[in-house]
Amino acid sequence: MMKKRFGFTLIELLVVIAIIAILAAILFPVFSQAREKARQAQCTSNERNMSMAAMQYVNDYDERLMQTECWSCGNQLGDRHDPTRRWQVRIQPYMRNI
C-alpha cells in the first residue's frame, strides 16, 4: 500500500514564487501609472474648484477681481500685508473644502 503525498516539492514552490515575482514585476508599473493619473485628476479637480470659487467671488463683487498682496513691496507695514487680503482667503467661503 502506497502513502499519499500531500506536500509540495522545493522545485514546485520555487516555480510558483518565480511566477508571482514575474506577475508583480509586470503589474507594479501599471499600478504606479494609475496612482499618478489619480493624482493628476485630483489636481485638476482642485484647480477647477478654485477657478469656480474665484468666478463666484467675481460675480458677487460686481465683476471685479480680488485684490492681492504685494510681495515685492519690501518691509512696508499696513494693509498691503494683511492676511485677509490674500486671494486664497477671499475665495475660501466659495470653496467646497479647504
N, CA, C and O atoms as a printed pandas DataFrame, in Angstrom:
     atom_number atom_name residue_name chain_id  residue_number  x_coord  y_coord  z_coord
0              1         N          MET        A               1    0.835   -1.175    0.000
1              2        CA          MET        A               1    0.000    0.000    0.000
2              3         C          MET        A               1    0.887    1.247    0.000
3              4         O          MET        A               1    1.827    1.353    0.788
4              5         N          MET        A               2    0.568    2.211   -0.915
5              6        CA          MET        A               2    1.379    3.425   -1.054
6              7         C          MET        A               2    0.798    4.551   -0.198
7              8         O          MET        A               2   -0.416    4.674   -0.036
8              9         N          LYS        A               3    1.689    5.353    0.333
9             10        CA          LYS        A               3    1.259    6.521    1.087
10            11         C          LYS        A               3    0.915    7.660    0.113
11            12         O          LYS        A               3    1.576    7.837   -0.911
12            13         N          LYS        A               4   -0.111    8.411    0.447
13            14        CA          LYS        A               4   -0.459    9.568   -0.373
14            15         C          LYS        A               4    0.420   10.750    0.029
15            16         O          LYS        A               4    0.670   10.990    1.210
16            17         N          ARG        A               5    0.869   11.463   -0.960
17            18        CA          ARG        A               5    1.744   12.616   -0.741
18            19         C          ARG        A               5    0.922   13.899   -0.829
19            20         O          ARG        A               5    0.242   14.123   -1.830
20            21         N          PHE        A               6    0.972   14.758    0.220
21            22        CA          PHE        A               6    0.179   15.977    0.253
22            23         C          PHE        A               6    1.034   17.246    0.181
23            24         O          PHE        A               6    0.474   18.337    0.070
24            25         N          GLY        A               7    2.318   17.152    0.239
25            26        CA          GLY        A               7    3.184   18.326    0.248
26            27         C          GLY        A               7    3.651   18.700   -1.144
27            28         O          GLY        A               7    3.393   17.998   -2.122
28            29         N          PHE        A               8    4.356   19.842   -1.207
29            30        CA          PHE        A               8    4.932   20.317   -2.455
30            31         C          PHE        A               8    6.436   20.118   -2.396
31            32         O          PHE        A               8    7.041   20.144   -1.324
32            33         N          THR        A               9    7.019   19.921   -3.549
33            34        CA          THR        A               9    8.477   19.814   -3.604
34            35         C          THR        A               9    9.072   21.216   -3.641
35            36         O          THR        A               9    8.372   22.199   -3.884
36            37         N          LEU        A              10   10.355   21.288   -3.401
37            38        CA          LEU        A              10   11.058   22.572   -3.418
38            39         C          LEU        A              10   10.987   23.200   -4.808
39            40         O          LEU        A              10   10.808   24.414   -4.916
40            41         N          ILE        A              11   11.117   22.440   -5.834
41            42        CA          ILE        A              11   11.060   22.947   -7.209
42            43         C          ILE        A              11    9.682   23.560   -7.501
43            44         O          ILE        A              11    9.592   24.629   -8.106
44            45         N          GLU        A              12    8.630   22.893   -7.078
45            46        CA          GLU        A              12    7.284   23.418   -7.309
46            47         C          GLU        A              12    7.085   24.756   -6.588
47            48         O          GLU        A              12    6.493   25.680   -7.145
48            49         N          LEU        A              13    7.572   24.854   -5.371
49            50        CA          LEU        A              13    7.459   26.114   -4.633
50            51         C          LEU        A              13    8.252   27.234   -5.300
51            52         O          LEU        A              13    7.780   28.369   -5.377
52            53         N          LEU        A              14    9.449   26.923   -5.779
53            54        CA          LEU        A              14   10.270   27.931   -6.459
54            55         C          LEU        A              14    9.623   28.404   -7.757
55            56         O          LEU        A              14    9.693   29.585   -8.098
56            57         N          VAL        A              15    8.999   27.483   -8.474
57            58        CA          VAL        A              15    8.321   27.864   -9.716
58            59         C          VAL        A              15    7.154   28.797   -9.412
59            60         O          VAL        A              15    6.962   29.787  -10.119
60            61         N          VAL        A              16    6.378   28.505   -8.387
61            62        CA          VAL        A              16    5.253   29.362   -8.019
62            63         C          VAL        A              16    5.747   30.740   -7.587
63            64         O          VAL        A              16    5.157   31.752   -7.963
64            65         N          ILE        A              17    6.816   30.788   -6.807
65            66        CA          ILE        A              17    7.373   32.079   -6.375
66            67         C          ILE        A              17    7.890   32.865   -7.570
67            68         O          ILE        A              17    7.711   34.082   -7.630
68            69         N          ALA        A              18    8.526   32.193   -8.519
69            70        CA          ALA        A              18    9.028   32.874   -9.719
70            71         C          ALA        A              18    7.879   33.443  -10.546
71            72         O          ALA        A              18    7.976   34.561  -11.053
72            73         N          ILE        A              19    6.806   32.696  -10.683
73            74        CA          ILE        A              19    5.647   33.186  -11.442
74            75         C          ILE        A              19    5.037   34.405  -10.755
75            76         O          ILE        A              19    4.669   35.370  -11.426
76            77         N          ILE        A              20    4.925   34.376   -9.438
77            78        CA          ILE        A              20    4.384   35.518   -8.695
78            79         C          ILE        A              20    5.290   36.735   -8.853
79            80         O          ILE        A              20    4.805   37.856   -9.000
80            81         N          ALA        A              21    6.596   36.519   -8.821
81            82        CA          ALA        A              21    7.542   37.624   -8.978
82            83         C          ALA        A              21    7.434   38.246  -10.369
83            84         O          ALA        A              21    7.498   39.468  -10.503
84            85         N          ILE        A              22    7.274   37.433  -11.389
85            86        CA          ILE        A              22    7.137   37.952  -12.755
86            87         C          ILE        A              22    5.849   38.751  -12.892
87            88         O          ILE        A              22    5.854   39.828  -13.488
88            89         N          LEU        A              23    4.764   38.252  -12.359
89            90        CA          LEU        A              23    3.499   38.978  -12.409
90            91         C          LEU        A              23    3.588   40.307  -11.650
91            92         O          LEU        A              23    3.063   41.325  -12.102
92            93         N          ALA        A              24    4.251   40.285  -10.507
93            94        CA          ALA        A              24    4.420   41.520   -9.730
94            95         C          ALA        A              24    5.243   42.539  -10.516
95            96         O          ALA        A              24    4.920   43.727  -10.523
96            97         N          ALA        A              25    6.306   42.076  -11.180
97            98        CA          ALA        A              25    7.147   42.982  -11.967
98            99         C          ALA        A              25    6.367   43.598  -13.122
99           100         O          ALA        A              25    6.633   44.733  -13.518
100          101         N          ILE        A              26    5.416   42.863  -13.655
101          102        CA          ILE        A              26    4.596   43.385  -14.744
102          103         C          ILE        A              26    3.557   44.371  -14.213
103          104         O          ILE        A              26    3.284   45.382  -14.860
104          105         N          LEU        A              27    2.977   44.094  -13.052
105          106        CA          LEU        A              27    1.860   44.891  -12.555
106          107         C          LEU        A              27    2.260   46.146  -11.784
107          108         O          LEU        A              27    1.485   47.102  -11.760
108          109         N          PHE        A              28    3.433   46.187  -11.153
109          110        CA          PHE        A              28    3.815   47.355  -10.364
110          111         C          PHE        A              28    3.864   48.638  -11.193
111          112         O          PHE        A              28    3.355   49.657  -10.725
112          113         N          PRO        A              29    4.445   48.651  -12.395
113          114        CA          PRO        A              29    4.415   49.892  -13.192
114          115         C          PRO        A              29    2.990   50.324  -13.545
115          116         O          PRO        A              29    2.698   51.519  -13.598
116          117         N          VAL        A              30    2.115   49.365  -13.784
117          118        CA          VAL        A              30    0.726   49.695  -14.105
118          119         C          VAL        A              30    0.065   50.388  -12.913
119          120         O          VAL        A              30   -0.650   51.376  -13.084
120          121         N          PHE        A              31    0.304   49.868  -11.709
121          122        CA          PHE        A              31   -0.275   50.476  -10.520
122          123         C          PHE        A              31    0.288   51.870  -10.271
123          124         O          PHE        A              31   -0.449   52.769   -9.866
124          125         N          SER        A              32    1.581   52.059  -10.506
125          126        CA          SER        A              32    2.167   53.384  -10.279
126          127         C          SER        A              32    1.634   54.389  -11.296
127          128         O          SER        A              32    1.430   55.555  -10.957
128          129         N          GLN        A              33    1.404   53.956  -12.538
129          130        CA          GLN        A              33    0.818   54.856  -13.531
130          131         C          GLN        A              33   -0.614   55.214  -13.157
131          132         O          GLN        A              33   -1.031   56.359  -13.330
132          133         N          ALA        A              34   -1.359   54.257  -12.652
133          134        CA          ALA        A              34   -2.737   54.531  -12.225
134          135         C          ALA        A              34   -2.744   55.504  -11.052
135          136         O          ALA        A              34   -3.601   56.385  -10.984
136          137         N          ARG        A              35   -1.801   55.352  -10.133
137          138        CA          ARG        A              35   -1.713   56.260   -8.987
138          139         C          ARG        A              35   -1.392   57.676   -9.462
139          140         O          ARG        A              35   -1.957   58.643   -8.952
140          141         N          GLU        A              36   -0.490   57.804  -10.434
141          142        CA          GLU        A              36   -0.130   59.119  -10.964
142          143         C          GLU        A              36   -1.316   59.761  -11.681
143          144         O          GLU        A              36   -1.536   60.965  -11.552
144          145         N          LYS        A              37   -2.068   58.984  -12.421
145          146        CA          LYS        A              37   -3.266   59.513  -13.091
146          147         C          LYS        A              37   -4.297   59.989  -12.055
147          148         O          LYS        A              37   -4.974   60.995  -12.264
148          149         N          ALA        A              38   -4.407   59.267  -10.952
149          150        CA          ALA        A              38   -5.324   59.682   -9.886
150          151         C          ALA        A              38   -4.874   61.004   -9.268
151          152         O          ALA        A              38   -5.706   61.859   -8.966
152          153         N          ARG        A              39   -3.573   61.178   -9.077
153          154        CA          ARG        A              39   -3.060   62.448   -8.541
154          155         C          ARG        A              39   -3.339   63.590   -9.505
155          156         O          ARG        A              39   -3.719   64.683   -9.085
156          157         N          GLN        A              40   -3.148   63.336  -10.809
157          158        CA          GLN        A              40   -3.415   64.361  -11.812
158          159         C          GLN        A              40   -4.893   64.742  -11.815
159          160         O          GLN        A              40   -5.234   65.920  -11.930
160          161         N          ALA        A              41   -5.761   63.756  -11.690
161          162        CA          ALA        A              41   -7.198   64.030  -11.674
162          163         C          ALA        A              41   -7.567   64.848  -10.433
163          164         O          ALA        A              41   -8.397   65.753  -10.517
164          165         N          GLN        A              42   -6.965   64.541   -9.294
165          166        CA          GLN        A              42   -7.238   65.293   -8.067
166          167         C          GLN        A              42   -6.754   66.731   -8.203
167          168         O          GLN        A              42   -7.428   67.661   -7.761
168          169         N          CYS        A              43   -5.592   66.914   -8.812
169          170        CA          CYS        A              43   -5.052   68.264   -9.010
170          171         C          CYS        A              43   -5.965   69.065   -9.940
171          172         O          CYS        A              43   -6.255   70.232   -9.677
172          173         N          THR        A              44   -6.409   68.443  -11.011
173          174        CA          THR        A              44   -7.314   69.115  -11.944
174          175         C          THR        A              44   -8.621   69.493  -11.249
175          176         O          THR        A              44   -9.158   70.577  -11.474
176          177         N          SER        A              45   -9.123   68.609  -10.418
177          178        CA          SER        A              45  -10.345   68.891   -9.672
178          179         C          SER        A              45  -10.154   70.068   -8.724
179          180         O          SER        A              45  -11.030   70.926   -8.611
180          181         N          ASN        A              46   -9.010   70.112   -8.040
181          182        CA          ASN        A              46   -8.726   71.221   -7.125
182          183         C          ASN        A              46   -8.621   72.546   -7.879
183          184         O          ASN        A              46   -9.123   73.570   -7.414
184          185         N          GLU        A              47   -7.964   72.524   -9.049
185          186        CA          GLU        A              47   -7.836   73.742   -9.844
186          187         C          GLU        A              47   -9.203   74.228  -10.321
187          188         O          GLU        A              47   -9.480   75.427  -10.308
188          189         N          ARG        A              48  -10.040   73.308  -10.734
189          190        CA          ARG        A              48  -11.392   73.670  -11.171
190          191         C          ARG        A              48  -12.178   74.262   -9.999
191          192         O          ARG        A              48  -12.907   75.239  -10.168
192          193         N          ASN        A              49  -12.031   73.674   -8.820
193          194        CA          ASN        A              49  -12.721   74.164   -7.633
194          195         C          ASN        A              49  -12.296   75.597   -7.325
195          196         O          ASN        A              49  -13.141   76.439   -7.024
196          197         N          MET        A              50  -10.988   75.884   -7.397
197          198        CA          MET        A              50  -10.510   77.237   -7.123
198          199         C          MET        A              50  -10.990   78.213   -8.193
199          200         O          MET        A              50  -11.334   79.353   -7.880
200          201         N          SER        A              51  -11.017   77.781   -9.444
201          202        CA          SER        A              51  -11.482   78.652  -10.530
202          203         C          SER        A              51  -12.955   78.991  -10.368
203          204         O          SER        A              51  -13.356   80.143  -10.541
204          205         N          MET        A              52  -13.752   78.000  -10.039
205          206        CA          MET        A              52  -15.183   78.235   -9.845
206          207         C          MET        A              52  -15.421   79.167   -8.649
207          208         O          MET        A              52  -16.299   80.028   -8.697
208          209         N          ALA        A              53  -14.640   78.992   -7.582
209          210        CA          ALA        A              53  -14.773   79.867   -6.414
210          211         C          ALA        A              53  -14.398   81.301   -6.776
211          212         O          ALA        A              53  -15.062   82.246   -6.349
212          213         N          ALA        A              54  -13.338   81.463   -7.560
213          214        CA          ALA        A              54  -12.934   82.813   -7.972
214          215         C          ALA        A              54  -14.006   83.454   -8.845
215          216         O          ALA        A              54  -14.271   84.649   -8.716
216          217         N          MET        A              55  -14.625   82.679   -9.728
217          218        CA          MET        A              55  -15.685   83.223  -10.572
218          219         C          MET        A              55  -16.910   83.604   -9.744
219          220         O          MET        A              55  -17.563   84.607  -10.034
220          221         N          GLN        A              56  -17.223   82.827   -8.729
221          222        CA          GLN        A              56  -18.345   83.173   -7.859
222          223         C          GLN        A              56  -18.044   84.451   -7.076
223          224         O          GLN        A              56  -18.921   85.293   -6.882
224          225         N          TYR        A              57  -16.786   84.585   -6.627
225          226        CA          TYR        A              57  -16.378   85.818   -5.942
226          227         C          TYR        A              57  -16.558   87.015   -6.875
227          228         O          TYR        A              57  -17.108   88.044   -6.484
228          229         N          VAL        A              58  -16.089   86.865   -8.104
229          230        CA          VAL        A              58  -16.193   87.951   -9.084
230          231         C          VAL        A              58  -17.656   88.308   -9.334
231          232         O          VAL        A              58  -17.990   89.488   -9.431
232          233         N          ASN        A              59  -18.519   87.327   -9.437
233          234        CA          ASN        A              59  -19.948   87.599   -9.652
234          235         C          ASN        A              59  -20.571   88.326   -8.468
235          236         O          ASN        A              59  -21.439   89.179   -8.655
236          237         N          ASP        A              60  -20.142   88.002   -7.257
237          238        CA          ASP        A              60  -20.701   88.646   -6.069
238          239         C          ASP        A              60  -20.185   90.067   -5.861
239          240         O          ASP        A              60  -20.852   90.876   -5.216
240          241         N          TYR        A              61  -19.008   90.380   -6.396
241          242        CA          TYR        A              61  -18.397   91.693   -6.167
242          243         C          TYR        A              61  -18.365   92.529   -7.443
243          244         O          TYR        A              61  -17.338   93.119   -7.780
244          245         N          ASP        A              62  -19.473   92.577   -8.138
245          246        CA          ASP        A              62  -19.662   93.463   -9.300
246          247         C          ASP        A              62  -18.598   93.268  -10.382
247          248         O          ASP        A              62  -18.049   94.236  -10.908
248          249         N          GLU        A              63  -18.324   92.039  -10.695
249          250        CA          GLU        A              63  -17.403   91.693  -11.787
250          251         C          GLU        A              63  -15.994   92.252  -11.586
251          252         O          GLU        A              63  -15.307   92.593  -12.549
252          253         N          ARG        A              64  -15.579   92.339  -10.328
253          254        CA          ARG        A              64  -14.217   92.825  -10.039
254          255         C          ARG        A              64  -13.403   91.692   -9.444
255          256         O          ARG        A              64  -13.887   90.927   -8.610
256          257         N          LEU        A              65  -12.154   91.599   -9.890
257          258        CA          LEU        A              65  -11.260   90.584   -9.340
258          259         C          LEU        A              65  -10.805   90.992   -7.948
259          260         O          LEU        A              65  -10.783   92.174   -7.605
260          261         N          MET        A              66  -10.442   89.994   -7.157
261          262        CA          MET        A              66   -9.983   90.287   -5.801
262          263         C          MET        A              66   -8.588   90.904   -5.843
263          264         O          MET        A              66   -7.777   90.588   -6.714
264          265         N          GLN        A              67   -8.327   91.786   -4.886
265          266        CA          GLN        A              67   -7.003   92.379   -4.799
266          267         C          GLN        A              67   -6.055   91.350   -4.188
267          268         O          GLN        A              67   -6.469   90.459   -3.447
268          269         N          THR        A              68   -4.806   91.493   -4.511
269          270        CA          THR        A              68   -3.816   90.557   -3.978
270          271         C          THR        A              68   -2.762   91.311   -3.190
271          272         O          THR        A              68   -2.643   92.533   -3.278
272          273         N          GLU        A              69   -2.007   90.554   -2.422
273          274        CA          GLU        A              69   -0.915   91.155   -1.662
274          275         C          GLU        A              69    0.232   91.513   -2.585
275          276         O          GLU        A              69    0.406   90.914   -3.646
276          277         N          CYS        A              70    0.992   92.475   -2.178
277          278        CA          CYS        A              70    2.182   92.866   -2.916
278          279         C          CYS        A              70    3.393   92.309   -2.177
279          280         O          CYS        A              70    3.799   92.858   -1.152
280          281         N          TRP        A              71    3.970   91.232   -2.682
281          282        CA          TRP        A              71    5.103   90.603   -2.006
282          283         C          TRP        A              71    6.421   91.299   -2.320
283          284         O          TRP        A              71    7.414   91.067   -1.629
284          285         N          SER        A              72    6.454   92.135   -3.332
285          286        CA          SER        A              72    7.712   92.771   -3.713
286          287         C          SER        A              72    7.819   94.202   -3.194
287          288         O          SER        A              72    8.643   94.974   -3.686
288          289         N          CYS        A              73    7.002   94.567   -2.212
289          290        CA          CYS        A              73    6.971   95.947   -1.725
290          291         C          CYS        A              73    7.938   96.192   -0.570
291          292         O          CYS        A              73    7.856   97.244    0.065
292          293         N          GLY        A              74    8.827   95.291   -0.279
293          294        CA          GLY        A              74    9.764   95.493    0.815
294          295         C          GLY        A              74    9.137   95.186    2.153
295          296         O          GLY        A              74    8.271   94.318    2.258
296          297         N          ASN        A              75    9.575   95.900    3.182
297          298        CA          ASN        A              75    9.097   95.643    4.543
298          299         C          ASN        A              75    8.035   96.648    4.973
299          300         O          ASN        A              75    7.896   96.922    6.165
300          301         N          GLN        A              76    7.302   97.188    4.045
301          302        CA          GLN        A              76    6.276   98.150    4.414
302          303         C          GLN        A              76    5.165   97.440    5.176
303          304         O          GLN        A              76    4.715   96.358    4.799
304          305         N          LEU        A              77    4.744   98.072    6.244
305          306        CA          LEU        A              77    3.627   97.529    7.007
306          307         C          LEU        A              77    2.352   98.212    6.553
307          308         O          LEU        A              77    2.390   99.221    5.849
308          309         N          GLY        A              78    1.253   97.669    6.951
309          310        CA          GLY        A              78   -0.021   98.263    6.567
310          311         C          GLY        A              78   -0.921   97.214    5.953
311          312         O          GLY        A              78   -0.694   96.012    6.089
312          313         N          ASP        A              79   -1.954   97.698    5.268
313          314        CA          ASP        A              79   -2.930   96.758    4.753
314          315         C          ASP        A              79   -2.417   95.953    3.562
315          316         O          ASP        A              79   -3.070   94.988    3.162
316          317         N          ARG        A              80   -1.291   96.307    2.990
317          318        CA          ARG        A              80   -0.749   95.513    1.890
318          319         C          ARG        A              80   -0.354   94.110    2.353
319          320         O          ARG        A              80   -0.386   93.163    1.567
320          321         N          HIS        A              81    0.014   93.979    3.614
321          322        CA          HIS        A              81    0.447   92.687    4.142
322          323         C          HIS        A              81   -0.593   92.093    5.096
323          324         O          HIS        A              81   -0.264   91.268    5.948
324          325         N          ASP        A              82   -1.808   92.506    4.948
325          326        CA          ASP        A              82   -2.902   91.978    5.753
326          327         C          ASP        A              82   -3.270   90.575    5.219
327          328         O          ASP        A              82   -3.597   90.433    4.041
328          329         N          PRO        A              83   -3.217   89.551    6.072
329          330        CA          PRO        A              83   -3.502   88.188    5.590
330          331         C          PRO        A              83   -4.916   88.017    5.039
331          332         O          PRO        A              83   -5.162   87.103    4.252
332          333         N          THR        A              84   -5.844   88.878    5.438
333          334        CA          THR        A              84   -7.212   88.737    4.934
334          335         C          THR        A              84   -7.340   89.217    3.494
335          336         O          THR        A              84   -8.383   89.025    2.869
336          337         N          ARG        A              85   -6.291   89.840    2.962
337          338        CA          ARG        A              85   -6.338   90.308    1.581
338          339         C          ARG        A              85   -5.822   89.268    0.606
339          340         O          ARG        A              85   -5.873   89.488   -0.604
340          341         N          ARG        A              86   -5.336   88.164    1.088
341          342        CA          ARG        A              86   -4.858   87.127    0.185
342          343         C          ARG        A              86   -6.025   86.538   -0.593
343          344         O          ARG        A              86   -7.111   86.351   -0.043
344          345         N          TRP        A              87   -5.808   86.251   -1.846
345          346        CA          TRP        A              87   -6.904   85.740   -2.681
346          347         C          TRP        A              87   -7.402   84.391   -2.190
347          348         O          TRP        A              87   -8.580   84.073   -2.348
348          349         N          GLN        A              88   -6.509   83.586   -1.588
349          350        CA          GLN        A              88   -6.941   82.284   -1.074
350          351         C          GLN        A              88   -7.966   82.442    0.035
351          352         O          GLN        A              88   -8.923   81.673    0.129
352          353         N          VAL        A              89   -7.754   83.457    0.882
353          354        CA          VAL        A              89   -8.675   83.709    1.994
354          355         C          VAL        A              89   -9.995   84.260    1.467
355          356         O          VAL        A              89  -11.061   83.944    1.996
356          357         N          ARG        A              90   -9.924   85.076    0.433
357          358        CA          ARG        A              90  -11.137   85.700   -0.096
358          359         C          ARG        A              90  -12.050   84.716   -0.809
359          360         O          ARG        A              90  -13.269   84.885   -0.779
360          361         N          ILE        A              91  -11.495   83.693   -1.450
361          362        CA          ILE        A              91  -12.360   82.743   -2.164
362          363         C          ILE        A              91  -12.744   81.539   -1.305
363          364         O          ILE        A              91  -13.546   80.709   -1.732
364          365         N          GLN        A              92  -12.184   81.434   -0.105
365          366        CA          GLN        A              92  -12.469   80.282    0.753
366          367         C          GLN        A              92  -13.960   80.052    1.020
367          368         O          GLN        A              92  -14.392   78.900    0.990
368          369         N          PRO        A              93  -14.754   81.069    1.274
369          370        CA          PRO        A              93  -16.195   80.802    1.521
370          371         C          PRO        A              93  -16.912   80.177    0.325
371          372         O          PRO        A              93  -17.980   79.586    0.485
372          373         N          TYR        A              94  -16.340   80.303   -0.859
373          374        CA          TYR        A              94  -16.973   79.765   -2.058
374          375         C          TYR        A              94  -16.515   78.353   -2.394
375          376         O          TYR        A              94  -17.017   77.736   -3.333
376          377         N          MET        A              95  -15.566   77.848   -1.629
377          378        CA          MET        A              95  -14.992   76.532   -1.955
378          379         C          MET        A              95  -15.665   75.425   -1.138
379          380         O          MET        A              95  -16.182   75.654   -0.045
380          381         N          ARG        A              96  -15.637   74.204   -1.715
381          382        CA          ARG        A              96  -16.237   73.056   -1.046
382          383         C          ARG        A              96  -15.384   72.559    0.108
383          384         O          ARG        A              96  -15.912   72.094    1.118
384          385         N          ASN        A              97  -14.077   72.653   -0.035
385          386        CA          ASN        A              97  -13.186   72.187    1.034
386          387         C          ASN        A              97  -11.976   73.093    1.115
387          388         O          ASN        A              97  -11.713   73.890    0.214
388          389         N          ILE        A              98  -11.252   72.958    2.197
389          390        CA          ILE        A              98  -10.072   73.824    2.405
390          391         C          ILE        A              98   -8.933   73.321    1.559
391          392         O          ILE        A              98   -7.847   73.900    1.579
